[in-house]
């Protein structure tokens, strides 16, 4: 019997399959009709619910206490705020023009500054001094501060003008310590050293130090190549977190024509400190390469047409073009042999060094030393001028050996270097040199990133 049912079921399934394959559209229509019929039934059931529009509505009203506690919101004080701005003082500034650039609209403050002695002495007319102002949101002055470095003591001065009441102000001058921090930077030479340092926002004082530092190895007037690069770590002196001036170059690297030159500042116990290569060799020589800071040579040690006598004669020295008043320094340790006026030299200083070496500094606008005085390398002797037989401001510099004129560049190149790092200081120097290598590599990466 079971076998018979199974056989019948199989036959029925085969017949249904054959029917579905033969009439698919009819089967689909039948199923859709069944579904629609079911949906209508559901709709019919749902339609027995009450209509929301016919249901009763009740309104509920509750009192709410004012957040302003019965005060008119428009009369509440709005929160105030302060505005800050900094500017550099110009030589032509009046209190009004300076305050205007600082965004201050306060006639009482301008009147106070005009009559205040500390302001007149330390701010107005002091070109380049940075002044910062704090004002209210309606541009009235709250505080005005000027900072500057008066000398090499490591301190700075702070002038403060402060509101003391309605249209009343006070001023005071304070002294505080400068804070030294280090900065990393670098650049690539495209035209000149100063163009590259300007593009990298490196202070001119740091650029001059680099030129001086590597002047014994690199001729910055003739040997620079496009694509030469440099990295430098230098001090910056800050007052209240604001950079006021640059300090000493701590380490530097200069790649000139594929050759790398490196230097690091190190001070051994009991010494004044000096620059060394990263291997510990001293970079200090008996003579500096120039009696003025990095300058332009206008006439070298050679035959030339004399600008006044109009005759060809040997130029037995080197001329350095520089503005009147530029400091002139001795290239080496020695004693002042002569300081005064002499013929075509005008104001001139003779310095006697060891080994019968004598240096001459002529056409000075002033003389700052006296005969018989001992001087150290780099010490100021006077200032550039145009006294004597000179057609314009410049320094005439001579180097004499046993009374015979020599090319200064040759003498400087042949001068002996100072002693290297001592054995006792070698471990401390190596630790510093290792740290500076890391910083110079970081400066080089900054330079590369900015170039890309």
C-alpha positions as CSV (number, residue, x, y, z in Angstrom):
1,X,0.0,0.0,0.0
2,X,2.8,2.4,0.9
3,X,4.4,1.6,-2.4
4,X,1.2,2.5,-4.2
5,X,1.0,5.9,-2.4
6,X,4.6,6.7,-3.2
7,X,4.0,5.9,-6.9
8,X,0.9,8.1,-6.9
9,X,2.7,11.0,-5.3
10,X,5.5,10.8,-7.8
11,X,3.1,10.8,-10.7
12,X,1.2,13.8,-9.3
13,X,4.5,15.8,-8.9
14,X,5.5,15.0,-12.4
15,X,2.1,16.2,-13.7
16,X,2.3,19.5,-11.7
17,X,5.9,20.1,-13.0
18,X,4.7,19.4,-16.6
19,X,1.7,21.8,-16.1
20,X,3.9,24.7,-14.7
21,X,6.4,24.3,-17.6
22,X,3.5,24.3,-20.1
23,X,1.4,27.2,-18.6
24,X,3.9,29.5,-16.5
25,X,1.9,32.7,-17.1
26,X,-1.4,31.3,-15.9
27,X,0.2,29.9,-12.8
28,X,1.9,33.3,-12.0
29,X,-1.4,35.2,-12.5
30,X,-3.3,32.8,-10.1
31,X,-0.7,33.3,-7.4
32,X,-0.9,37.1,-7.7
33,X,-4.7,37.0,-7.5
34,X,-4.5,35.0,-4.2
35,X,-2.0,37.5,-2.7
36,X,-4.1,40.5,-3.7
37,X,-7.1,38.9,-2.3
38,X,-5.3,38.4,1.0
39,X,-4.0,42.0,1.1
40,X,-7.5,43.3,0.5
41,X,-8.7,41.3,3.4
42,X,-6.0,42.9,5.6
43,X,-6.9,46.3,4.4
44,X,-10.5,45.7,5.1
45,X,-9.6,44.6,8.7
46,X,-7.4,47.7,9.2
47,X,-10.2,50.0,7.9
48,X,-12.3,49.2,11.0
49,X,-9.9,51.4,13.2
50,X,-11.2,54.9,14.3
51,X,-10.3,58.0,12.2
52,X,-7.7,60.2,14.0
53,X,-9.3,63.3,12.6
54,X,-12.5,62.5,14.5
55,X,-10.8,61.9,17.9
56,X,-11.1,64.5,20.7
57,X,-8.2,67.0,21.1
58,X,-7.1,68.5,24.5
59,X,-4.5,71.4,24.9
60,X,-2.3,71.5,28.0
61,X,-0.6,74.9,29.0
62,X,2.2,75.1,31.7
63,X,4.1,78.2,32.9
64,X,7.9,78.4,32.2
65,X,10.2,80.5,34.3
66,X,12.5,82.9,32.4
67,X,16.2,81.9,32.3
68,X,17.1,85.6,32.5
69,X,15.2,85.9,35.8
70,X,13.0,88.8,34.6
71,X,16.0,90.7,33.0
72,X,15.9,92.0,29.5
73,X,18.5,89.9,27.5
74,X,19.6,92.8,25.4
75,X,20.8,94.6,28.6
76,X,23.1,91.8,29.6
77,X,26.9,92.5,29.3
78,X,28.5,90.7,26.3
79,X,31.8,89.0,27.1
80,X,34.7,91.2,26.1
81,X,37.9,90.1,24.4
82,X,41.4,91.4,23.7
83,X,43.2,92.1,20.5
84,X,47.0,91.8,20.0
85,X,49.3,93.1,17.3
86,X,53.0,93.8,16.8
87,X,54.9,96.4,14.7
88,X,58.4,97.8,14.2
89,X,59.1,101.4,15.1
90,X,60.0,103.6,12.2
91,X,62.3,106.7,12.4
92,X,59.4,109.0,11.3
93,X,56.9,107.6,13.8
94,X,54.7,109.8,16.0
95,X,52.6,108.3,18.8
96,X,49.5,108.6,16.5
97,X,51.1,106.9,13.5
98,X,52.6,104.1,15.6
99,X,49.3,103.4,17.4
100,X,47.4,103.5,14.2
101,X,49.5,100.7,12.7
102,X,49.0,98.8,15.9
103,X,45.2,99.1,15.5
104,X,44.8,101.4,18.5
105,X,42.2,104.2,18.5
106,X,42.9,105.9,21.8
107,X,43.6,109.7,21.8
108,X,44.3,109.6,25.5
109,X,47.1,107.0,25.0
110,X,48.6,109.0,22.2
111,X,48.6,112.1,24.4
112,X,50.3,110.3,27.3
113,X,53.0,108.8,25.0
114,X,53.7,112.2,23.5
115,X,54.6,113.7,26.9
116,X,56.1,110.6,28.7
117,X,59.9,110.8,29.0
118,X,60.6,107.0,29.0
119,X,58.5,106.6,25.9
120,X,60.3,109.4,24.1
121,X,63.7,108.1,25.1
122,X,63.2,104.4,24.5
123,X,60.6,104.0,21.8
124,X,59.9,107.0,19.5
125,X,62.6,107.3,16.9
126,X,64.2,104.0,17.8
127,X,64.1,102.4,14.4
128,X,63.5,98.6,14.3
129,X,62.4,98.1,17.9
130,X,59.5,95.7,18.1
131,X,56.4,97.0,19.9
132,X,53.4,94.9,20.8
133,X,50.0,96.2,21.9
134,X,47.0,94.7,23.7
135,X,43.7,96.5,23.1
136,X,40.1,96.0,24.1
137,X,37.5,94.9,21.5
138,X,36.7,98.6,20.8
139,X,40.5,99.3,20.2
140,X,41.3,101.1,23.4
141,X,44.9,100.5,24.6
142,X,45.3,98.1,27.5
143,X,49.1,97.6,27.4
144,X,51.9,98.5,25.1
145,X,55.3,96.8,25.4
146,X,58.6,97.5,23.7
147,X,61.7,95.1,24.1
148,X,65.3,95.6,23.1
149,X,68.8,94.5,23.8
150,X,71.0,97.4,25.1
151,X,74.4,95.6,25.4
152,X,76.1,92.3,25.6
153,X,75.3,91.7,29.2
154,X,72.7,89.0,28.4
155,X,69.8,91.2,29.6
156,X,67.1,93.0,27.8
157,X,65.0,96.0,28.6
158,X,61.2,96.1,28.6
159,X,59.2,99.4,28.4
160,X,55.6,99.0,29.5
161,X,52.8,101.6,29.0
162,X,49.7,100.4,30.9
163,X,46.2,101.7,31.4
164,X,45.8,102.7,35.1
165,X,42.2,103.8,34.9
166,X,39.8,105.8,32.7
167,X,42.1,107.7,30.3
168,X,45.0,107.4,32.7
169,X,48.3,105.6,31.9
170,X,51.6,104.7,33.6
171,X,55.0,103.7,32.2
172,X,58.0,101.8,33.5
173,X,61.2,100.3,32.3
174,X,62.2,96.8,33.5
175,X,65.4,94.7,33.0
176,X,65.2,90.9,32.5
177,X,67.4,88.0,31.4
178,X,67.4,86.9,27.8
179,X,66.7,83.3,27.1
180,X,68.9,81.4,24.6
181,X,67.5,78.6,22.5
182,X,68.8,76.9,19.3
183,X,67.3,76.9,15.8
184,X,68.0,74.7,12.8
185,X,67.9,75.9,9.2
186,X,69.5,75.4,5.8
187,X,69.5,76.6,2.3
188,X,70.7,76.1,-1.3
189,X,72.9,78.6,-3.2
190,X,71.3,79.9,-6.4
191,X,73.1,83.2,-6.7
192,X,74.8,84.3,-3.5
193,X,75.1,83.4,0.2
194,X,73.0,86.3,1.5
195,X,70.3,85.6,-1.1
196,X,70.1,82.0,0.1
197,X,70.0,82.9,3.8
198,X,67.3,85.6,3.2
199,X,65.2,82.9,1.4
200,X,65.6,80.7,4.4
201,X,64.8,83.5,6.9
202,X,68.3,83.2,8.5
203,X,69.4,86.4,10.2
204,X,72.2,88.4,8.5
205,X,74.4,88.0,11.6
206,X,74.3,84.2,11.2
207,X,75.1,84.5,7.5
208,X,78.1,86.7,8.3
209,X,79.3,84.2,10.9
210,X,79.1,81.3,8.4
211,X,81.1,83.3,5.8
212,X,83.7,84.1,8.4
213,X,83.8,80.5,9.7
214,X,84.5,78.9,6.4
215,X,86.4,81.7,4.8
216,X,89.7,79.9,5.2
217,X,88.3,77.0,3.1
218,X,85.8,78.7,0.7
219,X,86.2,81.9,-1.3
220,X,82.7,83.2,-1.0
221,X,83.4,85.9,-3.6
222,X,84.5,83.6,-6.4
223,X,84.1,79.9,-5.5
224,X,80.4,79.5,-4.8
225,X,78.5,77.2,-7.2
226,X,74.8,77.0,-7.9
227,X,73.5,74.0,-6.0
228,X,76.0,74.4,-3.1
229,X,74.1,73.8,0.1
230,X,74.5,74.6,3.8
231,X,72.9,73.6,7.2
232,X,73.3,75.6,10.4
233,X,72.4,75.4,14.1
234,X,72.5,78.8,15.8
235,X,71.4,80.5,19.0
236,X,68.5,82.8,19.1
237,X,68.1,85.2,22.1
238,X,64.5,85.6,23.2
239,X,62.7,88.1,25.5
240,X,59.3,86.9,26.8
241,X,59.3,84.2,24.1
242,X,59.9,86.8,21.3
243,X,63.2,86.5,19.3
244,X,65.1,89.7,19.6
245,X,68.5,88.8,18.1
246,X,70.6,86.0,16.9
247,X,73.5,84.6,18.8
248,X,76.5,82.4,18.1
249,X,76.6,79.7,15.3
250,X,76.7,76.4,17.3
251,X,77.5,74.2,14.3
252,X,77.4,74.5,10.5
253,X,78.0,72.4,7.4
254,X,78.7,73.8,3.9
255,X,78.9,71.7,0.8
256,X,80.9,73.6,-1.8
257,X,81.6,72.1,-5.3
258,X,81.0,68.6,-3.8
259,X,83.3,69.1,-0.8
260,X,81.9,69.1,2.7
261,X,83.1,71.5,5.4
262,X,81.9,71.2,9.0
263,X,82.4,73.3,12.1
264,X,81.3,73.2,15.7
265,X,81.7,75.6,18.6
266,X,83.4,74.1,21.7
267,X,84.7,75.7,24.9
268,X,87.4,73.8,26.8
269,X,87.6,74.5,30.6
270,X,89.6,77.7,31.2
271,X,89.5,78.8,27.5
272,X,87.5,81.4,25.6
273,X,86.0,78.8,23.2
274,X,86.6,78.3,19.5
275,X,85.5,76.5,16.4
276,X,86.7,73.0,15.5
277,X,86.1,70.5,12.8
278,X,83.9,67.6,13.9
279,X,87.1,65.6,14.2
280,X,88.5,68.0,16.8
281,X,90.9,70.0,14.6
282,X,91.0,73.8,15.4
283,X,89.6,76.1,12.7
284,X,91.3,79.1,14.3
285,X,94.4,80.4,12.5
286,X,96.9,83.0,13.5
287,X,95.2,85.6,11.3
288,X,91.7,86.3,10.2
289,X,91.0,86.3,6.4
290,X,89.6,89.8,6.5
291,X,89.9,92.9,8.7
292,X,86.1,93.7,8.2
293,X,83.2,91.4,8.4
294,X,82.3,89.7,5.1
295,X,82.7,92.4,2.5
296,X,83.5,93.0,-1.1
297,X,87.1,93.2,-2.3
298,X,87.4,96.1,-4.8
299,X,91.1,96.0,-5.5
300,X,93.5,93.2,-4.8
301,X,97.3,92.8,-4.4
302,X,98.3,93.6,-8.0
303,X,99.2,96.3,-10.5
304,X,96.4,98.9,-11.1
305,X,95.7,102.4,-12.4
306,X,95.9,104.7,-9.3
307,X,92.4,106.4,-9.0
308,X,93.9,109.7,-8.0
309,X,97.4,109.9,-9.5
310,X,96.2,108.2,-12.7
311,X,99.4,106.2,-13.1
312,X,100.0,102.5,-13.2
313,X,101.6,101.3,-10.0
314,X,101.7,98.3,-7.7
315,X,98.8,98.1,-5.3
316,X,100.6,96.8,-2.2
317,X,97.5,95.8,-0.3
318,X,93.8,94.9,-0.5
319,X,90.9,97.4,-0.5
320,X,87.6,96.4,1.1
321,X,84.5,98.4,0.1
322,X,82.2,99.1,3.1
323,X,80.0,101.9,4.4
324,X,81.6,104.6,6.5
325,X,81.5,103.6,10.1
326,X,81.8,99.8,9.5
327,X,84.0,98.3,12.3
328,X,87.6,97.5,11.4
329,X,89.3,94.8,13.4
330,X,92.8,93.5,13.9
331,X,93.4,90.2,12.0
332,X,95.7,88.8,14.8
333,X,97.0,89.3,18.3
334,X,99.6,92.1,18.6
335,X,100.6,95.6,19.8
336,X,99.6,99.0,18.3
337,X,102.8,100.3,16.7
338,X,101.3,103.5,15.4
339,X,97.8,105.1,15.6
340,X,97.3,108.5,13.9
341,X,97.4,110.5,10.7
342,X,100.0,109.6,8.0
343,X,100.2,111.1,4.5
344,X,97.9,109.5,1.9
345,X,96.8,106.9,4.5
346,X,94.8,109.5,6.4
347,X,93.8,108.0,9.7
348,X,95.8,104.8,10.0
349,X,96.7,102.1,12.5
350,X,99.8,99.8,12.4
351,X,99.7,96.6,14.4
352,X,102.9,94.6,15.1
353,X,102.5,90.8,15.4
354,X,105.0,88.1,16.1
355,X,107.7,87.0,13.5
356,X,108.2,90.6,12.3
357,X,104.7,90.7,10.8
358,X,103.0,94.1,10.6
359,X,99.4,94.9,9.4
360,X,98.2,98.3,8.2
361,X,94.6,99.7,8.3
362,X,94.2,103.0,6.4
363,X,91.6,105.7,5.5
364,X,89.8,105.2,8.8
365,X,87.0,107.6,9.8
366,X,88.0,107.1,13.5
367,X,90.6,105.4,15.6
368,X,89.7,103.5,18.7
369,X,93.1,102.4,20.0
370,X,96.3,104.1,21.1
371,X,100.0,103.4,20.5
372,X,101.5,100.7,22.7
373,X,98.1,99.1,23.4
374,X,97.9,95.2,23.2
375,X,95.1,93.9,21.1
376,X,93.6,90.5,20.5
377,X,92.4,88.9,17.2
378,X,89.1,90.4,16.2
379,X,89.3,93.5,18.4
380,X,88.0,96.7,16.9
381,X,90.7,99.2,15.9
382,X,88.5,101.9,14.3
383,X,85.9,102.4,11.5
384,X,85.9,102.5,7.7
385,X,86.2,106.0,6.2
386,X,87.7,108.0,3.3
387,X,90.4,110.0,4.9
388,X,93.7,110.6,3.1
389,X,94.0,109.8,-0.6
390,X,90.6,108.0,-1.0
391,X,87.9,108.5,-3.6
392,X,85.2,106.9,-1.4
393,X,84.7,105.0,1.8
394,X,86.8,101.8,2.0
395,X,89.5,100.2,4.0
396,X,93.1,99.8,2.6
397,X,94.7,96.8,4.3
398,X,98.4,95.8,4.0
399,X,100.5,92.9,5.3
400,X,104.2,93.4,5.7
401,X,106.8,90.8,6.6
402,X,110.2,92.2,7.6
403,X,109.2,95.5,6.0
404,X,108.3,93.9,2.7
405,X,104.7,94.0,1.4
406,X,103.1,90.5,1.0
407,X,99.7,89.4,-0.4
408,X,97.5,89.2,2.7
409,X,95.6,86.2,1.3
410,X,98.8,84.2,0.9
411,X,99.9,84.9,4.4
412,X,96.6,84.0,5.9
413,X,96.4,80.7,4.0
414,X,99.9,79.8,5.2
415,X,99.3,80.7,8.9
416,X,99.3,78.0,11.4
417,X,96.2,76.6,13.0
418,X,95.7,76.6,16.8
419,X,96.0,73.5,18.8
420,X,93.4,70.7,18.5
421,X,91.1,69.5,21.2
422,X,93.1,68.3,24.2
423,X,93.0,64.7,25.3
424,X,91.2,65.6,28.6
425,X,88.4,67.4,26.7
426,X,88.1,64.8,23.9
427,X,85.2,62.7,25.5
428,X,83.0,65.8,26.1
429,X,83.8,67.1,22.6
430,X,82.9,63.8,21.0
431,X,79.5,63.7,22.8
432,X,78.8,67.3,21.6
433,X,79.9,66.5,18.1
434,X,77.7,63.4,17.9
435,X,74.7,65.5,19.0
436,X,75.5,68.2,16.5
437,X,75.7,65.7,13.7
438,X,72.1,64.7,14.4
439,X,71.0,68.4,14.4
440,X,72.8,69.1,11.2
441,X,71.2,66.1,9.6
442,X,67.8,67.4,10.8
443,X,68.6,70.9,9.4
444,X,69.5,69.3,6.0
445,X,66.1,67.5,6.0
446,X,64.4,70.8,6.7
447,X,66.2,72.3,3.8
448,X,65.4,69.4,1.5
449,X,61.7,69.5,2.5
450,X,61.4,73.2,1.8
451,X,63.1,72.9,-1.5
452,X,60.6,70.2,-2.6
